[in-house]
Amino acid sequence: MAIAKIKPLLPSLREKKRYLVYEVISKNRFNDAFQANKAVVEAAKEFLGNLGMARAGIIAMNDQWNADMQRGIIRVNNRHVDSLKASLVFAGSIDGKDAIVRSVGASGILKKAKQKYLYTAK
């Protein structure tokens, strides 16, 4: 008995994503994205709730972190970029240390987000 191959999803039906680059402003330095991403995701969960988080499709990208500029990237659904930006206000502390998290920019392509926002000052 042959296993039936699943038909791929049409591009028009796929979830469209954006890559939001954020910056952490703090007296303390953070060496990896895990702490900052955890704070941002918790703030988004507080602001959007569980259902909103599921709809937004927020995925923290722990491997995308610029320690020099204190910037990271989070993937989100294109319809919920503004909600994620609004939730950044509620990320008042990272790992118990005071911090401000602000949006730097968003892109539809990860490579462009890295080139344009993650490694260059605006």
C-alpha positions in Angstrom: 0.0 0.0 0.0 1.5 3.3 -1.1 1.5 6.3 1.2 -0.4 9.3 -0.4 1.7 12.4 -0.8 0.2 15.5 0.8 -0.5 18.3 -1.6 1.4 21.5 -0.7 -0.5 24.6 0.3 -1.0 27.2 -2.4 1.1 30.4 -1.9 -2.1 32.5 -1.7 -3.3 30.4 1.3 0.0 30.4 3.3 0.4 32.6 6.3 2.4 35.7 5.4 5.1 36.6 7.9 7.1 39.6 8.9 10.4 39.8 10.8 10.3 42.6 13.4 13.7 43.9 14.6 13.7 45.2 18.1 16.3 47.0 20.2 16.9 46.7 24.0 17.9 50.0 25.7 19.4 49.2 29.1 22.3 50.0 31.4 22.9 46.2 31.4 24.3 44.2 28.5 22.6 41.0 27.3 24.8 38.5 25.6 22.1 36.3 24.1 18.6 36.7 22.7 17.0 34.2 24.9 16.4 36.6 27.9 15.2 39.4 25.7 13.0 37.2 23.6 11.5 35.7 26.7 10.6 39.1 28.0 9.1 40.2 24.7 7.0 37.1 24.3 5.7 37.4 27.9 4.8 41.0 27.2 3.0 40.0 24.0 1.2 37.2 25.9 0.1 39.7 28.6 -1.1 42.2 25.9 -2.7 39.8 23.4 -3.7 36.8 25.5 -3.4 33.2 24.5 -5.8 33.4 21.5 -4.1 36.5 20.2 -0.7 34.9 20.5 -1.9 31.9 18.5 -3.4 34.2 15.8 -0.2 36.4 15.7 2.0 33.3 15.3 4.9 34.9 17.2 8.1 33.0 17.0 11.2 34.2 18.9 14.4 33.7 16.8 17.0 33.1 19.5 19.8 32.6 16.9 19.3 36.2 15.5 21.0 38.5 18.1 23.4 41.4 17.7 25.1 41.7 21.1 26.9 44.9 20.2 23.8 46.8 19.2 21.5 44.8 21.6 19.1 44.0 18.7 17.1 40.8 18.0 14.4 39.5 15.5 11.0 38.1 16.1 8.8 36.5 13.4 5.1 37.5 13.4 2.0 37.3 11.1 1.8 40.3 8.8 -1.6 41.3 10.2 -0.3 41.4 13.8 2.9 43.5 13.4 1.3 46.6 15.0 0.0 44.5 17.9 3.4 43.1 18.6 4.9 46.6 18.4 2.3 47.8 20.9 3.1 45.0 23.3 6.8 45.9 23.4 5.8 48.7 25.7 4.9 46.2 28.4 8.4 44.6 28.4 9.7 46.8 31.2 12.3 44.5 32.6 14.5 41.7 31.2 15.7 39.1 33.6 14.9 41.4 36.5 16.8 44.3 35.1 15.2 47.6 33.9 15.0 47.9 30.1 13.2 49.6 27.3 12.3 47.5 24.2 11.6 49.4 21.0 10.9 48.5 17.5 13.5 49.3 14.9 11.9 48.0 11.7 10.1 45.2 10.0 10.7 43.3 6.8 9.1 40.4 4.9 12.5 38.8 4.2 14.8 37.6 7.0 18.0 38.4 5.0 16.8 42.0 4.4 15.8 42.4 8.1 19.3 41.4 9.1 21.1 43.6 6.5 19.0 46.7 7.0 18.2 46.7 10.7 20.1 44.2 12.7 23.7 45.2 11.9 23.4 48.9 10.8 22.6 51.9 13.0 19.6 54.0 11.9 
